[in-house]
Amino acid sequence: MNSASPAATTVFSEPDRQATATLSLRWFFFFFFVSGFCSLLYELIWLRLAMAEFGVTSALAAIVLSTFMGGLGLGSWISGAFIRRRGEQIRRPLRWYALTEFLIGISAIAVPYELLAGRRALEATGISASSAYYVASAACVALALVPWCACMGATIPFAMLAIRRRIASEAQRSFSFLYLANVLGAVAGATLPLLLIEINGFQGTLQIGAMLNGMLALGAFALTLRPDAGTKDESPASIEAPAAPRERNPRLLLLLFLTGLTSMGVEVVWIREYTPYLGTMVYAFAAILALYLLSTYAGSQAYRYWSRGAVREPAPVWVLIGIAALLPLIAADPQARIDAWLRLLLGIAPFSALLGFVTPMLVDRWSGGDPDRAGKAYAVNVAGCILGPLLAGFLLLPLINERWALLILAAPWLLIGVFPRSVLTPSSPLNFAKRPLWRAALSYAVLLAAIAAVPLSRGFEDIFPQHVELRDNTATVVATGEGMQRRLFINGVGITFLTPITKFMAHMPLAFLDRPPQNALVVCFGMGTTFRSLLSWNIPATAVELVPSVPKLFGYYHSDGPQLLASPLAHVVIDDGRRYLERTSGQYDVITIDPPPPVSAAGSSLLYSKEFYAVIKRRLRPDGIVQQWLPYGDAVVQSAVAQSLKESFPYVRGFYSVMGGGFHFLASNRPIPNWNADQLVSHMPASAIHDLMEWGPQPTPQLQFRALLGNEFSVDALIARAPKAPALQDDRPVNEYFILRRNNSPASVR
């Protein structure tokens, strides 16, 4: 549409113009608040759906998050370039924004099917090697996510162009305005979806996101149908904002890259540092993410107020970023006797607020309201966001502890603060004036204090006087204790201990077979007790473990561990258990599953769901037996797990543990014999009987099994404890999402 003729032009007074501009800004804020909410909702759910299809591994998580961020950066860059080349022809930028929101809404429905199609395509290829599988998985994830994430990244440049056309007075700071709204929406997106998932499941929550994006598309399109601020259209010839001053210093882009790299890198370190205090539930991870985003919002809001009149940021801001990045040295130190949530606040909020201040400041200064330059700047920031987790998770943490990793990530900011002229040119307003001697001395003192703070602080592993510590890209593993008091900790969470329970996980299903077993598989290695018991039957045994360092500690818990690992019957696979079962062609007589505690741990439902049991059935011989361990949980969890087993297998039996503290389920496609203790023992070789009796608790093997058989319970009665609970499925992980029902019931998930 061309510019309106004089006769058709509406005349607005100055107050009317201001009121209309304020109303338009509120609309833009609303659009980007909801858009930020939906983007994080999709990120959380798509990550989980990708793990269900391709495996719960650190590498896969890095692939998904990098793909998501890469799509955002690509979309921002491309849309900015498109605006630069075709800006004069873009009459209604809000309609382009509306189109991107509409496409994002479609992605909520399309991506789950794309991920499923990718997994089926991988199955058809027969790829079994882990490296090749990761490459193929990455390709599938990229094809599924990048186009839609690019639409998300394109929203900011198009909205910036619309603001430039409609509200010229806000053009220069338009990025920070949209960034502020987007981050606040992301705070809601880190928390509210957890409640929606509990009620509606993943698919239902994605549908809510799709409806919200559709609402944004309609709202933005409707806004283009009304004249604003005295103009009948958004013709660039009539209302293009005057060019704002821009800073040409390319080192601003380096700072933007560093803000992305540091923020996402330290987030990976935070997960390991705070897990001992917060646990492994989805709510713990959500709390870290929400506090990070909320603090970022506070910093961005502070920048918006500050930038109304200031032209130069406070001189100490850069070194303060480095200092704030090191605050977890205090907050996560077990010597500090403070509440877990105070640890989180102290360790995360100051750093996130400072980056929330400088990131939009840098983009505003580089872009001056130009959508093309803002798109490039945002893409550079996203590139840092992609590299940060890879650097922290796959290079730093496997080699050094969390405290030294923090120092390395904080080092660029400490050095910039101490030597500002090495990065910031004298012509840049970001540079400091010549510093007085006292300020230079103070800067050097801060740098030395930061370096000294690392060896003076303590990590979780240091609370154990004697321990073995191993690190890899997945976790920090600590083995400690002596005799029967040995313990295993993964990222500070106690996983298991030496107990007859883990022996029964092997001996019980093997003894119930009505023929000599040929082989067996255990999912989750732990201390290796179940794997060791399987080998005592003198059959080939395979153990699948996600954390590479865990099997290396087998000899710490069992003196014969190294000898057993050298046996031709022993096979240890480092992989996600579900993914291994999907890509292997092997068949097993017994598959025993011991998911890591607690029952509410993030991702644990993927080892209890109907979809998982469907995979198991393809790898189980017709008369084979599955042993599923459930470490309690509330009535809903118990019912949901029992239902998923009963709906997957025609024959299911349940037994309380002989030591208390959980349930053994046996499931099969054939009837499970109702044998007595003497019959079960008669099926065992002497070496297996010896292993069963190693730790008791009963004096004879017959009494061992008699105690177990006396603990049998009705699976139907367990289901009846919560008859309205759905069977546990990938889409309804009721064990992981429980806040609403726990607040409405005295029973709690453990």
CORBELWO-V944648 format. One record per residue. PHI is phi in whole degrees, -180 to 180 (999 if undefined). PSI is psi in radians with two decimals (none if undefined). D_FIRST is the distance of its C-alpha to the first C-alpha in Angstrom with 2 decimals. Layout:
BEGIN
phi={PHI:PHI}
psi={PSI:PSI}
d_first={D_FIRST:D_FIRST}
END
This chain:
BEGIN
phi={999:-84:-61:-69:-72:-55:-68:-94:-82:-85:-94:-113:-77:-60:-60:-64:-61:-64:-64:-67:-63:-63:-63:-63:-61:-63:-63:-62:-62:-62:-56:-81:-65:-66:-63:-64:-60:-66:-61:-72:-57:-65:-59:-63:-76:-62:-60:-67:-65:-65:-65:-64:-87:-120:120:-92:-130:-63:-62:-66:-61:-64:-62:-65:-65:-66:-65:-61:-67:-62:-63:-59:-63:-63:-65:-64:-65:-65:-66:-63:-65:-62:-66:-63:-83:-119:-55:-65:-91:-89:-79:-130:-61:-65:-73:-67:-60:-60:-64:-64:-65:-63:-66:-62:-61:-63:-61:-59:-87:-78:-59:-56:-71:-66:-65:-63:-63:-64:-66:-66:-64:-65:-61:-68:-74:74:-66:-120:-67:-62:-63:-65:-65:-63:-63:-67:-63:-61:-64:-65:-64:-63:-62:-77:-104:-56:-59:-74:-66:-63:-62:-62:-66:-76:-64:-67:-59:-66:-68:-61:-64:-63:-66:-61:-78:-93:-131:-59:-66:-102:-62:-65:-111:-67:-61:-63:-65:-69:-60:-60:-64:-64:-67:-63:-64:-66:-59:-64:-69:-83:-121:-61:-57:-63:-75:-65:-65:-61:-86:-112:79:-67:-65:-64:-70:-62:-64:-63:-60:-62:-64:-66:-65:-63:-63:-63:-60:-66:-64:-66:-65:-63:-67:-77:-88:-117:-73:-125:49:86:-120:-89:-149:-112:-59:-62:-67:-100:-135:-61:-69:-64:-62:-94:-64:-126:-93:-95:-66:-66:-71:-62:-67:-62:-64:-64:-60:-67:-63:-67:-62:-68:-62:-78:-67:-68:-63:-63:-67:-56:-56:-71:-71:-98:-58:-60:-98:-105:91:-111:-76:-61:-70:-67:-65:-64:-65:-63:-65:-65:-66:-59:-71:-64:-68:-60:-61:-61:-65:-67:-66:-62:-62:-60:-68:-62:-75:-64:-132:-83:-119:-139:-69:-57:-56:-79:-60:-72:-70:-65:-61:-63:-65:-63:-64:-95:-60:-59:-58:-91:-66:-100:-77:-63:-72:-78:-89:-130:-63:-59:-74:-70:-57:-63:-63:-67:-80:-112:-62:-61:-63:-65:-65:-66:-69:-63:-77:-81:-64:-65:-61:-65:-67:-59:-69:-71:-91:59:89:-78:-60:-65:-68:-65:-61:-67:-63:-65:-64:-64:-61:-65:-59:-65:-63:-74:-73:-54:-63:-67:-63:-71:-78:-111:-121:-74:-65:-68:-105:-134:-77:-61:-70:-69:-62:-62:-63:-64:-70:-82:-55:-57:-74:-63:-70:-63:-67:-81:-123:-62:-73:-74:-119:-103:-73:-60:-78:-83:-61:-76:-79:-88:-68:-56:-83:-66:-59:-65:-72:-63:-62:-64:-61:-65:-64:-63:-62:-65:-65:-63:-67:-70:-67:-65:-68:-82:-86:-129:-108:-57:-64:-76:-74:-101:-58:-122:-162:-116:-121:-126:-131:-151:-71:-97:-163:-102:-113:-125:-111:-149:95:-132:57:-77:-96:-66:-132:-123:-121:-119:52:83:-105:-66:-98:-162:-146:-75:-153:-61:-55:-71:-72:-64:-61:-96:-71:-64:-67:-66:-70:-81:-66:-92:-156:-64:-73:-99:-166:-156:-134:-121:-99:91:-78:59:-80:87:-65:-65:-60:-63:-68:-61:-67:-67:-86:59:-127:-61:-130:-116:-120:-112:-133:-78:-94:-59:-77:-63:-64:-67:-97:-53:-69:-68:-93:-135:-61:-91:-56:-58:-64:-66:-64:-80:-69:-66:-82:-95:-143:-112:-117:-93:-171:-72:-60:-67:-64:-61:-65:-71:-103:-81:-106:-70:-122:-130:-79:-133:-124:-115:-123:-131:-59:-66:-78:-77:-64:-93:-60:-59:85:-67:-63:-68:-107:-130:-84:-61:-64:-66:-66:-65:-67:-60:-60:-74:-106:-103:-63:-52:-105:-71:-128:-102:-110:-113:-96:-129:-82:63:100:-79:-61:-66:-65:-59:-65:-64:-68:-61:-66:-63:-68:-67:-80:-101:-127:-72:-128:-138:-127:-130:-139:-70:-63:-68:-105:77:93:158:-126:-103:-109:-113:-137:-158:-87:-120:-57:-88:-56:-94:-84:-90:-63:-63:-66:-64:-65:-65:-84:-96:-70:-59:-65:-72:-63:-61:-66:-61:-87:-55:-118:73:-87:-92:-78:-131:-65:-63:-68:-59:-72:-62:-63:-68:-63:-71:-99:-67:-131:-80:-64:-64:-67:-66:-64:-67:-64:-145:-64:-89:-68:-76:-60:-69:-131:-56:-81:-130:-80:-65:-73:-91:-116:-145:-57:-65:-73:-67:-73:-104:-146:-70:-76:-130:-82:-119}
psi={2.41:3.00:2.57:2.57:2.74:-0.64:-0.46:-0.07:2.30:2.36:2.17:2.46:2.89:-0.76:-0.66:-0.72:-0.80:-0.73:-0.72:-0.70:-0.72:-0.74:-0.73:-0.73:-0.70:-0.66:-0.79:-0.71:-0.77:-0.79:-0.83:-0.39:-0.89:-0.69:-0.72:-0.68:-0.86:-0.68:-0.77:-0.61:-0.83:-0.74:-0.80:-0.79:-0.71:-0.66:-0.78:-0.72:-0.67:-0.67:-0.67:-0.57:-0.62:-0.09:2.53:1.42:2.75:-0.69:-0.75:-0.72:-0.73:-0.68:-0.82:-0.85:-0.69:-0.68:-0.74:-0.89:-0.69:-0.68:-0.72:-0.86:-0.73:-0.77:-0.69:-0.76:-0.86:-0.77:-0.64:-0.76:-0.66:-0.73:-0.68:-0.70:-0.60:0.29:-0.70:-0.44:-0.13:1.68:-0.60:1.42:-0.48:-0.48:-0.56:-0.71:-0.76:-0.68:-0.74:-0.70:-0.65:-0.77:-0.66:-0.69:-0.69:-0.62:-0.56:-0.59:-0.63:-0.69:-0.78:-0.68:-0.61:-0.72:-0.73:-0.75:-0.66:-0.73:-0.71:-0.64:-0.68:-0.72:-0.66:-0.50:-0.41:0.34:2.26:-0.46:2.39:-0.79:-0.80:-0.63:-0.72:-0.73:-0.80:-0.68:-0.75:-0.70:-0.74:-0.76:-0.74:-0.77:-0.60:-0.64:-0.67:-0.82:-0.70:-0.69:-0.55:-0.63:-0.69:-0.77:-0.46:-0.27:-0.67:-0.89:-0.72:-0.71:-0.65:-0.71:-0.70:-0.73:-0.69:-0.63:-0.64:-0.70:1.39:-0.57:-0.37:0.03:-0.75:-0.54:0.42:-0.62:-0.85:-0.57:-0.84:-0.66:-0.74:-0.86:-0.71:-0.74:-0.72:-0.69:-0.63:-0.57:-0.82:-0.62:-0.35:-0.24:-0.96:-0.66:-0.46:-0.62:-0.68:-0.67:-0.69:-0.62:-0.77:-0.16:3.08:-0.81:-0.74:-0.65:-0.65:-0.65:-0.64:-0.75:-0.72:-0.72:-0.68:-0.73:-0.66:-0.69:-0.72:-0.75:-0.79:-0.74:-0.76:-0.70:-0.72:-0.59:-0.45:-0.18:-0.08:2.49:2.58:2.44:0.70:0.16:2.56:-0.32:-2.98:0.67:2.21:-0.49:-0.49:-0.49:0.29:2.31:2.57:2.63:2.35:2.69:2.42:2.60:2.29:0.01:1.93:-0.25:-0.24:-0.64:-0.61:-0.75:-0.70:-0.71:-0.75:-0.63:-0.72:-0.81:-0.82:-0.77:-0.80:-0.52:-0.82:-0.44:-0.67:-0.72:-0.70:-0.74:-0.79:-0.66:-0.63:-0.16:-0.69:-0.45:-0.51:-0.36:-3.03:0.29:2.76:-0.50:-0.53:-0.80:-0.67:-0.63:-0.75:-0.82:-0.75:-0.73:-0.70:-0.82:-0.70:-0.70:-0.67:-0.74:-0.77:-0.74:-0.70:-0.65:-0.69:-0.70:-0.72:-0.75:-0.80:-0.69:-0.10:-0.55:-0.37:2.65:-0.19:2.29:2.74:2.38:-0.70:0.05:-0.63:-0.77:-0.50:-0.59:-0.79:-0.73:-0.77:-0.60:-0.38:-0.03:-0.53:-0.31:-0.56:-0.83:-0.58:0.14:2.14:-0.30:-0.38:2.04:1.27:2.79:2.62:-0.68:-0.52:-0.63:-0.80:-0.80:-0.80:-0.70:-0.41:-0.75:-0.86:-0.78:-0.82:-0.67:-0.71:-0.74:-0.58:-0.47:-0.87:-0.51:-0.96:-0.53:-0.79:-0.72:-0.76:-0.75:-0.67:-0.67:-0.61:0.49:-0.01:2.06:-0.63:-0.85:-0.62:-0.70:-0.72:-0.76:-0.75:-0.67:-0.67:-0.72:-0.74:-0.64:-0.70:-0.65:-0.55:-0.77:-0.58:-0.95:-0.61:-0.75:-0.81:-0.81:-0.57:-0.16:-0.94:-1.00:-0.56:-0.35:-0.61:2.90:3.01:-0.58:-0.76:-0.58:-0.72:-0.72:-0.73:-0.73:-0.54:-0.34:-0.77:-0.68:-0.64:-0.72:-0.67:-0.68:-0.64:-0.68:1.20:-0.56:-0.25:-0.33:-0.68:2.14:2.71:-0.46:-0.23:2.39:-0.26:-0.24:2.66:2.70:2.91:2.19:2.49:2.80:-0.68:-0.60:-0.67:-0.74:-0.70:-0.70:-0.77:-0.66:-0.70:-0.75:-0.80:-0.69:-0.66:-0.74:-0.69:-0.46:-0.48:-0.96:-0.34:-0.38:2.95:2.64:3.07:-0.71:-0.38:-0.14:-0.23:2.04:-0.70:2.14:2.86:2.27:2.22:2.58:2.55:-3.06:-0.18:-0.73:2.92:2.14:2.27:2.22:2.31:2.94:2.98:2.70:-2.40:-0.03:0.20:2.50:2.73:2.20:2.31:2.05:0.66:0.03:2.21:2.14:-0.82:3.04:3.02:2.03:2.54:-0.34:-0.80:-0.38:-0.72:-0.46:-0.45:-0.88:-0.59:-0.95:-0.61:-0.67:-0.47:-0.17:2.48:0.35:2.86:2.32:2.64:-0.60:3.03:2.79:2.41:2.28:2.08:1.94:-0.78:-2.30:-0.11:0.14:-0.80:-0.72:-0.76:-0.71:-0.64:-0.73:-0.43:-0.21:0.03:0.74:2.74:2.28:2.35:2.36:2.32:2.16:2.38:-0.64:2.02:-0.53:-0.36:-0.87:-0.38:-0.29:0.14:-0.77:-0.37:-0.64:-0.49:2.10:-0.48:0.17:-0.92:-0.68:-0.74:-0.70:-0.48:-0.17:2.48:-0.26:-0.29:2.37:2.07:2.24:2.23:1.83:2.92:2.30:-0.73:-0.74:-0.69:-0.78:-0.56:-0.58:-0.19:2.73:0.06:2.73:2.47:2.57:-0.68:2.34:2.06:2.36:2.22:1.32:2.57:2.47:2.88:3.01:-0.35:0.15:2.49:2.27:-0.15:-0.45:-0.39:-0.18:0.24:-0.10:2.85:-0.65:-0.64:-0.75:-0.53:-0.65:-0.76:-0.72:-0.52:-0.37:0.05:2.32:2.74:-0.62:0.26:2.91:2.40:2.34:2.06:2.17:2.36:1.97:1.23:-2.21:2.94:-3.14:-0.62:-0.75:-0.80:-0.78:-0.75:-0.74:-0.77:-0.71:-0.72:-0.66:-0.78:-0.57:-0.21:-0.55:2.46:-0.36:2.10:2.32:2.64:2.52:2.34:2.57:2.55:-0.34:0.03:2.85:0.41:-3.14:2.48:2.21:2.38:2.30:2.53:2.83:-0.15:2.76:2.38:2.07:2.52:1.08:2.71:-3.13:-0.72:-0.72:-0.70:-0.77:-0.58:-0.36:-0.13:2.39:2.83:-0.66:-0.60:-0.68:-0.73:-0.72:-0.72:-0.64:-0.07:-0.73:0.21:-2.59:-0.23:2.76:-0.33:2.74:-0.58:-0.75:-0.53:-0.89:-0.55:-0.70:-0.69:-0.83:-0.53:-0.20:0.18:2.50:2.84:2.15:-0.65:-0.64:-0.62:-0.72:-0.63:-0.26:-0.49:1.29:-0.39:-0.09:2.38:2.69:2.44:2.15:2.89:-0.63:-0.32:1.30:1.32:-0.37:-0.45:-0.51:1.89:0.05:-0.80:-0.80:-0.54:-0.62:-0.31:0.09:2.54:-0.37:2.54:2.73:2.36:none}
d_first={0.00:3.80:6.76:8.46:11.41:14.83:15.91:13.28:13.81:16.35:19.26:20.77:24.24:25.21:26.87:23.80:21.73:24.49:24.82:21.17:21.37:24.61:23.25:20.39:23.11:25.26:22.68:22.39:26.18:26.56:24.28:26.32:29.59:29.22:27.88:30.96:33.19:32.00:32.20:35.80:36.68:35.63:37.46:40.66:40.69:39.62:42.39:44.88:43.81:44.04:47.52:48.58:47.56:48.66:51.21:51.73:52.24:51.18:49.87:47.64:46.35:45.57:43.79:41.55:40.74:40.18:37.90:35.90:35.62:35.01:32.05:30.57:31.11:29.80:26.54:26.12:26.94:24.75:21.59:22.25:22.74:19.59:17.61:19.69:19.00:15.35:14.17:11.90:10.09:10.00:6.79:8.72:12.38:13.83:12.89:14.82:17.48:17.61:18.16:20.98:22.61:22.57:24.27:26.71:27.66:28.47:30.66:32.91:33.97:33.94:35.84:39.19:39.31:38.40:41.19:43.62:42.81:43.38:46.75:47.83:46.92:49.07:51.92:51.81:52.19:55.38:54.66:57.33:57.44:55.79:54.11:52.65:51.62:49.74:47.89:46.99:46.05:43.77:42.02:41.59:40.30:37.83:36.46:36.13:34.60:32.81:29.58:29.14:30.24:27.76:25.01:26.73:26.83:23.13:22.23:23.26:21.20:17.93:18.95:20.03:16.68:15.16:18.09:17.70:14.22:15.33:19.06:20.03:23.65:24.03:22.45:25.81:27.52:24.74:26.65:29.79:28.03:26.62:29.93:31.84:30.12:30.40:34.09:34.89:33.38:35.47:38.54:38.01:37.34:40.72:42.64:41.22:40.81:44.59:45.10:42.53:44.24:47.59:46.38:44.00:44.86:42.53:40.63:40.16:38.92:36.39:35.09:34.65:32.63:30.45:29.82:28.91:26.37:24.91:24.79:22.95:20.31:19.84:19.99:17.39:14.94:15.87:15.31:11.55:11.64:13.20:12.42:14.69:16.98:15.72:12.01:9.44:7.19:8.46:7.32:10.64:11.37:11.74:13.36:14.85:18.42:21.24:23.24:26.05:29.56:30.42:33.86:34.64:37.86:37.70:40.48:38.01:36.94:40.62:40.88:37.88:39.56:42.77:41.27:40.04:43.32:45.51:43.79:43.84:47.23:48.96:47.48:49.49:52.56:52.02:52.23:55.67:56.90:56.04:56.81:60.52:59.64:56.71:57.59:55.55:53.69:49.92:50.02:51.60:48.88:46.24:48.01:47.86:44.17:43.30:45.35:43.79:40.25:41.23:42.89:39.90:37.78:40.38:40.31:36.51:36.63:39.36:37.24:34.39:36.96:38.74:35.71:34.82:37.53:39.33:38.66:41.39:42.43:46.04:48.35:50.09:46.99:47.42:51.08:50.48:48.25:51.21:53.65:51.50:51.24:55.05:55.47:56.05:59.31:60.46:58.39:59.35:62.93:65.38:67.66:65.20:66.22:62.89:60.88:58.57:55.47:56.48:56.84:53.28:51.96:53.94:53.17:49.42:47.83:48.51:47.35:44.15:43.32:43.81:41.56:38.98:39.20:39.04:36.53:33.38:34.89:35.13:31.58:30.19:32.37:31.51:27.74:27.14:23.99:22.76:21.69:23.17:26.48:26.61:26.19:29.06:31.17:30.82:31.71:34.81:35.78:35.47:37.65:40.30:39.92:40.71:43.70:45.20:46.41:47.67:49.61:51.07:51.77:53.01:54.55:55.57:56.75:58.86:60.70:60.99:61.00:58.10:59.28:59.36:55.97:54.55:56.15:54.61:51.12:51.69:53.24:50.11:49.30:52.94:53.16:49.97:51.44:54.77:53.53:50.06:50.21:50.62:47.05:45.27:45.33:46.54:43.24:41.40:41.16:42.25:45.62:48.53:50.57:54.06:55.71:59.03:61.96:62.12:58.53:59.16:62.35:60.57:57.95:60.75:62.54:59.50:59.17:62.86:62.80:59.91:61.88:65.04:63.37:62.86:66.56:67.45:65.11:65.87:64.05:64.76:67.13:69.31:70.59:72.81:75.80:76.25:73.35:71.75:68.09:65.89:62.20:59.60:55.84:56.07:58.40:61.24:64.41:67.54:70.94:73.57:76.81:80.19:81.98:80.43:78.32:76.01:72.30:69.03:65.91:62.48:60.13:62.61:62.69:66.06:65.74:69.26:72.98:76.14:76.82:78.46:75.24:73.61:76.75:76.55:73.00:74.66:78.12:77.17:74.89:77.12:80.24:78.70:78.16:80.77:81.28:81.46:77.98:76.63:73.94:71.69:68.43:67.58:64.02:64.07:66.99:67.62:71.16:71.96:74.51:73.18:72.82:76.39:77.66:76.01:77.80:81.09:80.99:81.36:78.20:75.08:72.72:69.11:67.38:63.62:62.55:59.14:60.43:62.16:64.59:66.05:68.37:69.69:71.39:73.29:76.52:76.12:76.42:78.77:81.43:81.37:77.58:77.65:80.34:78.34:75.17:77.29:78.41:77.16:76.44:73.91:70.25:67.66:63.95:61.36:58.35:56.62:59.05:56.56:54.92:58.39:59.32:56.17:56.79:60.61:62.59:65.66:67.44:69.31:72.09:71.03:67.74:68.08:65.14:65.49:62.04:62.03:62.49:61.33:60.18:56.93:56.13:52.56:52.29:55.76:54.56:53.81:57.63:58.23:55.54:55.94:53.78:56.21:59.17:57.61:57.61:61.20:62.42:61.45:63.63:66.54:69.48:70.11:72.82:71.35:70.84:68.04:69.01:66.24:66.94:65.30:66.14:66.03:62.77:62.34:63.06:59.49:59.53:62.98:61.99:58.72:60.54:63.40:61.07:59.13:62.49:63.85:60.80:60.99:64.76:67.27:69.96:69.48:72.14:71.84:74.26:74.33:75.08:78.75:77.87:75.41:71.79:69.91:69.98:70.78:69.18:70.58:68.49:69.27:68.69:72.46:74.81:75.78:79.63:81.26:83.78:86.01:86.49:89.44:87.54:84.54:86.81:88.64:85.47:85.12:86.66:88.92:86.40:83.78:86.35:87.20:83.54:83.12:86.14:85.26:83.86:85.28:84.96:87.65:90.91:90.69:87.89:88.83:88.40:85.08:83.70:85.54:83.72:80.37:81.18:82.29:78.80:77.05:74.70:72.95:69.36:68.64:70.02:67.73:64.72:65.99:65.68:61.93:61.48:57.80:56.87:54.81:56.24:55.01:52.18:49.72:47.02:49.31:51.29:53.12:55.55:52.88:50.79:53.13:52.23:51.51:54.62:56.81:55.86:56.72:59.96:63.02:62.98:61.15:60.12:62.36}
END
